[in-house]
Amino acid sequence: MASGLPAHLDASRSDGADARTVLDAGALARTVDRIAHQIIEKTDGAADTVLLGIPTRGTPLARRLAARIEAFTGVAVPVGVLDVTLYRDDLRLRGARALERTDLPDSGIDGLNVVLVDDVLYSGRTVRAALDAISDLGRPRAVQLAVLVDRGHRELPIRADYVGKNIPTAASENVKVQLAETDGADAVVLTQGGTR
């Protein structure tokens, strides 16, 4: 029976690929809904809240969360994009990276509750870079973190406020988040041989 996923994401294939689908499209949608509900509950109905997506996949996730929050509450939550490339501590180790555009909502972030949105929380270094970037852009009332997947292996004392799914992983495994906006399909797949 076909899984409905593209061949490169289909963990049910028997072509030797060592991959396991952790969330299919339906489970991913339910997970986004659950995170949206949690944000609504912890932010007094998403009042004075801004979502900032961390590229690449944090940006469409932030937009999805905003759409679901609006569907549940009628509140239109502003969404922005926060590029953290120049704030990363591994620039000299990884070489040149393409810069994304940081795009704050018209409301800015001063005095607001900012929810950073990313796909996978791993070492915590991307989130640290995001906190540094935010401090250059304004002074929010509070900063929270929403992630689709927390895979463990933290190197910094950072914890997400909203977690879609905790996936215990080995350092040799790779968590691949696939979103329709960037990859053509929705899935979270666990594969061997990665460092993400």
C-alpha positions in Angstrom: 0.0 0.0 0.0 1.4 3.4 -1.0 2.0 5.8 1.9 1.3 8.9 -0.2 4.8 10.3 0.5 7.4 11.0 -2.2 9.8 8.1 -2.7 12.6 9.8 -0.9 10.4 10.2 2.2 8.6 6.9 2.2 9.9 4.9 5.2 7.7 1.9 4.2 9.8 1.3 1.0 11.9 -1.8 1.0 14.7 -0.4 -1.2 17.3 -0.5 1.7 16.7 3.0 2.9 16.9 3.1 6.6 14.2 5.6 7.4 11.2 5.8 9.7 8.3 8.2 9.3 7.7 9.7 12.8 4.9 12.0 11.7 2.8 11.7 8.5 0.9 14.6 7.1 -2.2 14.1 9.2 -0.2 13.7 12.4 1.9 16.8 11.6 -1.3 18.9 11.1 -2.7 17.7 14.4 0.6 18.5 16.1 0.5 22.1 14.7 -3.1 22.4 16.0 -2.0 21.3 19.4 0.9 23.8 19.6 -1.5 26.5 18.4 -3.9 25.7 21.3 -1.0 25.7 23.8 0.1 29.1 22.6 -3.4 30.4 22.9 -3.6 29.1 26.5 -0.2 30.4 27.6 -0.5 33.9 26.0 -4.0 34.9 27.1 -5.6 34.2 23.8 -2.5 35.2 21.7 -3.0 38.8 22.8 0.1 41.0 22.2 1.9 38.0 20.6 4.2 37.9 17.5 5.4 34.7 15.9 8.9 34.8 14.4 9.9 31.9 12.1 13.5 30.9 11.9 14.3 30.0 8.3 14.0 27.7 6.6 11.2 25.5 7.9 10.4 27.6 11.0 9.0 30.3 8.7 6.2 28.2 7.1 5.5 26.6 10.5 5.0 30.1 12.1 2.6 31.0 9.3 0.7 27.7 9.8 0.5 28.4 13.6 -0.8 31.9 13.0 -3.5 30.6 10.6 -4.6 28.0 13.1 -4.6 30.5 16.0 -6.8 32.8 13.9 -9.1 29.9 13.0 -9.5 29.0 16.7 -9.7 32.5 18.2 -10.4 35.0 15.4 -7.1 36.8 16.5 -4.8 37.6 13.6 -1.3 37.0 15.1 1.5 38.9 13.3 4.2 36.7 11.7 7.8 37.6 10.9 11.0 36.0 9.7 14.2 36.1 11.8 17.4 35.2 10.0 20.0 34.2 12.5 22.9 33.4 10.0 25.2 36.2 11.1 24.6 35.4 14.8 25.7 31.8 14.5 28.8 30.6 16.3 29.6 28.1 13.6 30.0 30.4 10.6 33.8 29.8 10.4 33.3 26.1 10.7 30.6 25.7 8.0 31.7 28.3 5.5 29.5 30.7 3.6 25.7 30.6 4.0 23.0 32.2 2.1 21.4 35.1 4.0 17.6 35.1 4.4 15.7 38.4 4.9 14.7 39.3 8.5 11.2 40.7 8.2 9.5 41.9 11.4 5.8 42.6 11.5 4.7 46.2 11.3 4.0 46.0 15.1 7.7 45.4 15.8 8.6 43.3 18.9 9.0 45.9 21.6 6.8 45.1 24.6 5.2 42.1 22.9 5.4 38.4 23.6 7.6 36.9 20.9 7.3 33.2 20.1 10.3 31.9 18.1 9.3 29.1 15.8 11.7 26.4 14.5 11.4 22.9 13.1 13.9 21.0 15.2 15.5 21.8 18.5 18.9 20.0 18.7 22.0 21.6 20.3 20.3 24.9 21.1 22.8 26.9 19.2 20.3 28.2 16.6 18.0 29.4 19.4 21.0 31.2 21.1 21.7 32.9 17.8 18.0 33.9 17.5 18.1 35.4 21.0 21.1 37.5 20.1 19.4 38.6 16.9 16.3 39.6 18.8 18.3 41.7 21.2 19.5 43.8 18.3 16.0 44.3 17.0 14.1 45.4 20.0 13.0 44.6 23.6 10.1 42.1 23.8 8.2 41.6 27.0 9.0 37.9 26.8 10.5 35.4 24.4 9.2 31.9 24.1 10.2 29.0 21.8 7.9 26.6 19.8 9.4 23.7 18.0 7.9 20.9 16.0 10.4 18.3 17.2 12.8 18.2 20.2 15.4 15.6 19.5 17.6 16.1 22.6 21.4 16.4 22.7 21.4 20.0 24.0 24.7 21.8 24.2 23.3 24.9 25.8 20.7 25.4 28.6 17.8 26.0 26.3 14.3 24.5 26.5 11.3 24.9 24.3 8.0 26.2 25.8 5.9 24.4 23.1 7.0 21.0 21.7 5.1 19.2 19.1 6.9 15.9 19.6 9.9 14.7 21.6 11.9 12.2 19.6 14.8 10.6 21.5 17.6 10.2 18.9 21.1 8.9 18.7 23.8 11.4 17.5 24.1 9.3 14.4 20.4 9.9 13.4 19.0 12.7 11.4 15.5 14.2 11.9 14.2 15.5 8.6 11.2 17.8 8.7 9.5 18.0 5.3 6.8 20.7 4.7 4.7 21.2 1.7 5.8 24.8 1.3 9.5 23.8 1.0 9.5 20.1 0.1 6.2 19.3 -1.6 4.9 17.1 1.2 4.4 17.0 5.0 6.3 14.5 7.1 8.9 14.0 9.8 11.3 11.3 9.0 14.1 9.8 11.1 17.1 8.6 9.1 20.6 7.2 9.9 23.8 9.1 9.3 23.0 12.7 10.1 24.0 15.5 12.5 20.8 17.6 12.4 
